[in-house]
Every structure is written in C-alpha cells, then in structure tokens.
C-alpha cells in the first residue's frame, strides 16, 4: 500500500507562507554543499501529488515550465471551473477521503501532499497522512499561513529521523503512530 507523505518547509515560527501566500522568504535559503534536502529522493518515490488551489496558483505563478512532468497532480479545490495550466493535472472537488483511500490501495508509488495548511489539516483529520518530512528553516517571518490550520485533529507522531544540514536547516521525519 502506498503512503501519503507531506514534504514541506516551514519557518522556525511555524509558517509555510506569508499571509498573502507568498513564499519569497524561501529564496534566502542557500543550497546545501551536498544534496538537496532529500528532494530528489522524494521525487523518485512519488507517483501522484496533491496540492491545494492556492499552492497550485503559486507554482504556476513561478513562470517556469511545470516542475513535475510525468507525475499525476490533483488540485483540491471547490472551484469546479479552475483553469488547469499544467500537464497531467486534474481537479478534485469532492469526496477526497474515498478518492485518496482508494488511490493508496492501488498506487505503485507513494503520494506527495504538497500543501497548503488547510489541505494538510484535511488529510490529517481524515486519517490520510502517513509520514511528514518537515524542513525547519531557521528564519522567523512573524506572520503567515501556519503549517497546520485551526481545528487539526489530535494525532500522535513518532520521530524516525533527524537530518541537519550545513545551511542550518533540519529535516524532521515523522511517521504516524499506530
């Protein structure tokens, strides 16, 4: 069975974006001397991705070619008329729990939950998230969109790996406790 993996960066004060959704503060993060914070390894294990509409808009707004060719991407939104501007990208507007549960049973590779905060909470509250890889960036941005939205269900997670980098960033990997 495939796992749903959240791989995301957060500021030290727990924000994934500025209040307007902007992630410009991530540009101050240097690349490590070796590796890429586990990103390539993650992408090799992924067959499907989920992201919220605001996250999708942000990625499209980069003005570059779609960075996830060959990976089926589902944009979770209530806007059934959202214009899709990327290959292998589909709208998911209802029944997310049943859809993801069935996908987990049948997918050959793992599933990447990209974000944002509301969607992360939806996955947690529906028991769909299996692993979190959270990159802590040692920067305070003061306000913004929190990693977890209000009313996130109480769940227990087990730390399975801590990986510090020469840039000061740290990856924390958690599996959902059984």
Beta strands, then each sheet from edge to edge (+ up, - down):
strand 1: 4-11
strand 2: 15-17
strand 3: 46-52
strand 4: 72-76
strand 5: 89-92
strand 6: 110-115
strand 7: 131-137
strand 8: 145-146
strand 9: 157-164
strand 10: 170-176
sheet 1: 5+ 4+ 3+ 6+ 1+ 7+ 10- 9+
sheet 2: 2+ 8-
end
